[in-house]
Amino acid sequence: MYVSDAFSSEAYRLWGQAAAARQTAAGQSSAQEATAARPADIWRSLATGIDVHSATLDQLSLVSQGLYDYGQISLLDHATLSFDPAKGALGESADTYLTGQDGADGSGKRDWVAEFEARLTEHMEAGDSASAAVDQRVLGILHRLEAAASGGVDVKV
């Protein structure tokens, strides 16, 4: 399912500019300058139309891809935010979400903050500090998206 309605046209415009900048001869420096100059605009634009407490994996993956393309998050964080366990080695029947397979209404929407908080708790209880650190970074990203959607982006990732 493609969820273009989750973004404003401004988000797509900014995302397109970043892609075009990467394709030019000086694309790397141009993209870095644009990212360094306006990270708050990037976060605000990509956060428009997504509620991290009620979003599908497709919506979260598109936002994550945009943040990664702009150099705002690492590849590991992008992979963590966009991984679909149903397409992994365990198969479609695997219930690997700690907060339930689908949202309460069956729409596929879930509270991603609650999901990663549950993962963090599980990893900390198991003594898996590496996974817990990833969960903490992802929670920081989700909280920054939440702040950006409401007009602020003071939370550092």
Beta strands, then each sheet from edge to edge (+ up, - down):
end
